[in-house]
Amino acid sequence: MLVRSGSRSQSGFTLIEVLVALLVLLVGLLGVAGMQYLSLQQVNNANLRSQVNLHAQEMVEMVRANDNEALTTAEVSAWNAGLSRDVPGATGAVSLSGNTVDVTITWDERQYGNDAAQQTYTMTARLEQ
């Protein structure tokens, strides 16, 4: 006959321990997912800023190629159309004063904790050669 003692030896995990471990894992994974989302937002914002900078440089070079004279309305409209295509919702303005040109571009970009924040970029270039 086999006699059992009053205490049992435990082997394995209890259900409570497994649930706590899963909860800790879930919190960690949610943190990783949140950081990934923030990273994707910032990559998108960096892309928009690069596009804005390229379009501003393009406008300055268009003015320089036009012998430092004001562009026609059609040329500015075509530039604005390209800007709107690459940076949705962006608007651009060009002002020529003497030997300087100011290119101002305004657009919306997503920010942490805010769906849209308006950004403005102004490039001022001297046109002397």
C-alpha positions as CSV (number, residue, x, y, z in Angstrom):
1,M,0.0,0.0,0.0
2,L,1.1,3.5,-0.8
3,V,0.6,6.2,1.8
4,R,0.4,9.8,0.8
5,S,1.6,12.5,2.9
6,G,-0.4,15.6,3.8
7,S,1.5,18.0,1.5
8,R,1.3,17.8,-2.3
9,S,4.3,18.8,-4.5
10,Q,3.4,21.4,-7.1
11,S,4.5,21.0,-10.7
12,G,3.7,23.5,-13.5
13,F,2.0,26.9,-13.4
14,T,-1.3,27.9,-12.0
15,L,-3.9,29.6,-14.2
16,I,-3.4,32.9,-12.3
17,E,0.3,32.9,-13.0
18,V,-0.3,32.3,-16.7
19,L,-2.8,35.1,-16.9
20,V,-0.5,37.6,-15.1
21,A,2.3,36.7,-17.5
22,L,0.1,37.2,-20.5
23,L,-1.1,40.6,-19.1
24,V,2.6,41.7,-18.7
25,L,3.3,40.6,-22.3
26,L,0.3,42.4,-23.6
27,V,1.3,45.7,-22.0
28,G,4.7,45.4,-23.5
29,L,3.4,44.6,-27.0
30,L,1.0,47.6,-26.8
31,G,3.9,49.8,-26.0
32,V,5.8,48.5,-29.0
33,A,2.8,49.0,-31.2
34,G,2.4,52.6,-30.0
35,M,6.1,53.3,-30.7
36,Q,5.8,51.8,-34.1
37,Y,2.8,54.1,-34.9
38,L,4.6,57.2,-33.7
39,S,7.6,56.2,-35.8
40,L,5.5,55.8,-38.9
41,Q,3.9,59.2,-38.3
42,Q,7.3,60.9,-38.0
43,V,8.6,59.2,-41.2
44,N,5.6,60.5,-43.0
45,N,6.2,64.0,-41.6
46,A,9.8,63.8,-42.7
47,N,8.8,62.8,-46.2
48,L,6.4,65.8,-46.4
49,R,9.0,68.2,-45.2
50,S,11.5,66.9,-47.8
51,Q,8.9,67.4,-50.5
52,V,8.1,70.9,-49.3
53,N,11.8,71.8,-49.4
54,L,12.3,70.3,-52.9
55,H,9.3,72.3,-54.2
56,A,10.6,75.5,-52.7
57,Q,14.0,75.0,-54.3
58,E,12.3,74.2,-57.6
59,M,10.4,77.5,-57.5
60,V,13.6,79.5,-56.7
61,E,15.4,77.8,-59.6
62,M,12.4,78.5,-61.9
63,V,12.7,82.2,-61.0
64,R,16.5,82.1,-61.6
65,A,16.0,80.4,-65.0
66,N,13.5,83.2,-65.9
67,D,16.3,85.8,-65.6
68,N,15.2,86.8,-62.1
69,E,11.8,88.0,-63.4
70,A,8.4,87.1,-62.0
71,L,6.8,84.0,-63.4
72,T,3.6,83.9,-65.3
73,T,0.4,82.9,-63.6
74,A,0.3,79.6,-65.5
75,E,3.8,78.7,-64.4
76,V,2.9,79.4,-60.7
77,S,-0.4,77.5,-61.1
78,A,1.5,74.5,-62.5
79,W,4.0,74.6,-59.7
80,N,1.1,74.8,-57.1
81,A,-0.6,71.8,-58.8
82,G,2.6,69.8,-58.4
83,L,3.0,70.9,-54.8
84,S,-0.6,69.9,-54.0
85,R,-0.1,66.5,-55.7
86,D,3.0,65.7,-53.7
87,V,1.9,67.3,-50.4
88,P,-1.9,67.0,-50.0
89,G,-3.5,70.2,-48.9
90,A,-0.4,72.3,-49.3
91,T,-0.5,75.9,-50.6
92,G,2.4,77.9,-51.9
93,A,3.0,81.6,-52.3
94,V,5.9,83.4,-54.1
95,S,6.9,87.0,-53.7
96,L,9.7,88.6,-55.7
97,S,11.2,91.8,-54.2
98,G,14.3,93.3,-55.8
99,N,16.9,90.6,-55.9
100,T,15.3,88.2,-53.4
101,V,12.5,85.7,-53.8
102,D,10.5,84.4,-50.9
103,V,8.7,81.0,-51.3
104,T,6.3,80.2,-48.5
105,I,4.5,76.8,-48.3
106,T,1.9,75.9,-45.7
107,W,0.7,72.4,-45.1
108,D,-0.9,70.2,-42.4
109,E,1.1,67.4,-40.8
110,R,0.2,64.9,-38.1
111,Q,1.6,65.5,-34.7
112,Y,1.7,63.3,-31.6
113,G,-1.6,63.8,-29.7
114,N,-3.0,66.0,-32.4
115,D,-4.4,64.9,-35.7
116,A,-3.2,67.9,-37.7
117,A,-1.0,70.8,-37.0
118,Q,-0.3,73.5,-39.6
119,Q,3.3,74.0,-40.6
120,T,4.8,76.8,-42.6
121,Y,8.2,76.8,-44.4
122,T,9.7,79.9,-45.9
123,M,12.7,79.9,-48.2
124,T,14.4,83.2,-49.0
125,A,16.9,83.2,-51.7
126,R,19.1,86.0,-53.2
127,L,19.0,86.0,-57.0
128,E,22.3,87.7,-57.7
129,Q,24.6,85.6,-59.9
